[in-house]
């Protein structure tokens, strides 16, 4: 079975700008979990899509991540509306978060090539823990988060909201480092080991 190949472009190929802040919907983790519970009662299980965007620096893969409030790291993405399709929904979230704005202040269309779903994480209850499987005693998980491999074009302008930083985190920094990044992000080096990276 052949190993899929992914071409990575150097971080220096990308231009980074800023745009207006995008405040977090929830002021705290407790508020986020409460909103999740309220939404679950109305719409059922939440579906979230996140993008794994990879560049290289010095011939080593780096994952682009958002840092919020100098402490919290996350992949670009967000939850979907009820009935919303995953791939288009992820493109819309990436445009909202990272695409430059046009003269009217609307996000432009980025060249996002949505690839494989490389992981699913499940939230069994209204709490922070997520698992890469549905625990045996859980029949109705509260959230399913899917991570998609997203291939970037050779050059691109990315506009980052002023209240966030976009950082390129090397795989060696993420590996076995769930204390700093949490289990989902620390698992990325394992998940990405199935790819052959070609450094352009």
SULHU-V726227 format. One record per residue. RES is the residue in one letter. SS is DSSP state (hx for helix, st for strand, lp for the rest). PHI is phi as a letter, one per 30 degrees, with the letter a starting at -180 (999 if undefined). Layout:
res=RES ss=SS phi=PHI
res=RES ss=SS phi=PHI
This chain:
res=X ss=lp phi=999
res=X ss=lp phi=d
res=X ss=lp phi=d
res=X ss=lp phi=d
res=X ss=st phi=c
res=X ss=st phi=b
res=X ss=st phi=d
res=X ss=st phi=c
res=X ss=lp phi=c
res=X ss=st phi=d
res=X ss=hx phi=e
res=X ss=hx phi=d
res=X ss=hx phi=d
res=X ss=st phi=c
res=X ss=st phi=c
res=X ss=st phi=c
res=X ss=st phi=c
res=X ss=st phi=b
res=X ss=st phi=b
res=X ss=lp phi=e
res=X ss=lp phi=e
res=X ss=lp phi=c
res=X ss=lp phi=d
res=X ss=lp phi=d
res=X ss=lp phi=d
res=X ss=lp phi=c
res=X ss=lp phi=d
res=X ss=lp phi=a
res=X ss=hx phi=d
res=X ss=hx phi=d
res=X ss=hx phi=d
res=X ss=hx phi=d
res=X ss=hx phi=d
res=X ss=hx phi=d
res=X ss=hx phi=d
res=X ss=hx phi=e
res=X ss=hx phi=d
res=X ss=hx phi=d
res=X ss=hx phi=d
res=X ss=hx phi=d
res=X ss=hx phi=d
res=X ss=hx phi=d
res=X ss=hx phi=b
res=X ss=lp phi=i
res=X ss=lp phi=e
res=X ss=st phi=d
res=X ss=st phi=c
res=X ss=st phi=b
res=X ss=st phi=b
res=X ss=st phi=b
res=X ss=st phi=c
res=X ss=st phi=c
res=X ss=st phi=c
res=X ss=st phi=b
res=X ss=st phi=b
res=X ss=st phi=b
res=X ss=st phi=b
res=X ss=lp phi=h
res=X ss=lp phi=i
res=X ss=st phi=b
res=X ss=st phi=d
res=X ss=st phi=b
res=X ss=st phi=c
res=X ss=st phi=d
res=X ss=st phi=b
res=X ss=st phi=c
res=X ss=st phi=c
res=X ss=st phi=c
res=X ss=lp phi=h
res=X ss=lp phi=h
res=X ss=lp phi=b
res=X ss=st phi=c
res=X ss=st phi=c
res=X ss=st phi=a
res=X ss=lp phi=d
res=X ss=lp phi=d
res=X ss=st phi=l
res=X ss=st phi=a
res=X ss=st phi=d
res=X ss=lp phi=c
res=X ss=lp phi=d
res=X ss=lp phi=e
res=X ss=lp phi=i
res=X ss=lp phi=d
res=X ss=lp phi=d
res=X ss=hx phi=d
res=X ss=hx phi=d
res=X ss=hx phi=d
res=X ss=hx phi=d
res=X ss=hx phi=d
res=X ss=hx phi=e
res=X ss=hx phi=d
res=X ss=hx phi=d
res=X ss=hx phi=d
res=X ss=hx phi=d
res=X ss=hx phi=d
res=X ss=hx phi=d
res=X ss=hx phi=b
res=X ss=lp phi=d
res=X ss=lp phi=d
res=X ss=st phi=c
res=X ss=lp phi=d
res=X ss=lp phi=d
res=X ss=lp phi=c
res=X ss=lp phi=i
res=X ss=lp phi=c
res=X ss=st phi=d
res=X ss=lp phi=d
res=X ss=lp phi=c
res=X ss=lp phi=d
res=X ss=lp phi=d
res=X ss=lp phi=c
res=X ss=st phi=c
res=X ss=st phi=d
res=X ss=st phi=c
res=X ss=st phi=d
res=X ss=st phi=d
res=X ss=st phi=c
res=X ss=st phi=a
res=X ss=st phi=b
res=X ss=st phi=c
res=X ss=st phi=b
res=X ss=st phi=c
res=X ss=lp phi=d
res=X ss=lp phi=b
res=X ss=lp phi=d
res=X ss=lp phi=b
res=X ss=lp phi=d
res=X ss=lp phi=d
res=X ss=lp phi=b
res=X ss=st phi=b
res=X ss=lp phi=d
res=X ss=lp phi=a
res=X ss=lp phi=c
res=X ss=lp phi=e
res=X ss=lp phi=e
res=X ss=lp phi=d
res=X ss=lp phi=c
res=X ss=lp phi=c
res=X ss=lp phi=b
res=X ss=lp phi=d
res=X ss=lp phi=c
res=X ss=st phi=a
res=X ss=st phi=b
res=X ss=st phi=c
res=X ss=st phi=c
res=X ss=st phi=c
res=X ss=st phi=c
res=X ss=st phi=d
res=X ss=st phi=b
res=X ss=st phi=d
res=X ss=lp phi=c
res=X ss=lp phi=d
res=X ss=lp phi=d
res=X ss=lp phi=b
res=X ss=st phi=a
res=X ss=st phi=c
res=X ss=st phi=c
res=X ss=st phi=c
res=X ss=st phi=c
res=X ss=st phi=e
res=X ss=lp phi=d
res=X ss=lp phi=d
res=X ss=st phi=b
res=X ss=st phi=c
res=X ss=st phi=c
res=X ss=st phi=c
res=X ss=st phi=c
res=X ss=st phi=c
res=X ss=st phi=d
res=X ss=hx phi=e
res=X ss=hx phi=d
res=X ss=hx phi=d
res=X ss=hx phi=d
res=X ss=lp phi=e
res=X ss=lp phi=h
res=X ss=lp phi=b
res=X ss=hx phi=d
res=X ss=hx phi=d
res=X ss=hx phi=d
res=X ss=hx phi=c
res=X ss=hx phi=i
res=X ss=hx phi=d
res=X ss=hx phi=d
res=X ss=hx phi=d
res=X ss=hx phi=d
res=X ss=lp phi=d
res=X ss=hx phi=e
res=X ss=hx phi=e
res=X ss=hx phi=d
res=X ss=hx phi=d
res=X ss=hx phi=d
res=X ss=lp phi=d
res=X ss=lp phi=d
res=X ss=lp phi=c
res=X ss=st phi=c
res=X ss=st phi=c
res=X ss=st phi=c
res=X ss=st phi=c
res=X ss=lp phi=d
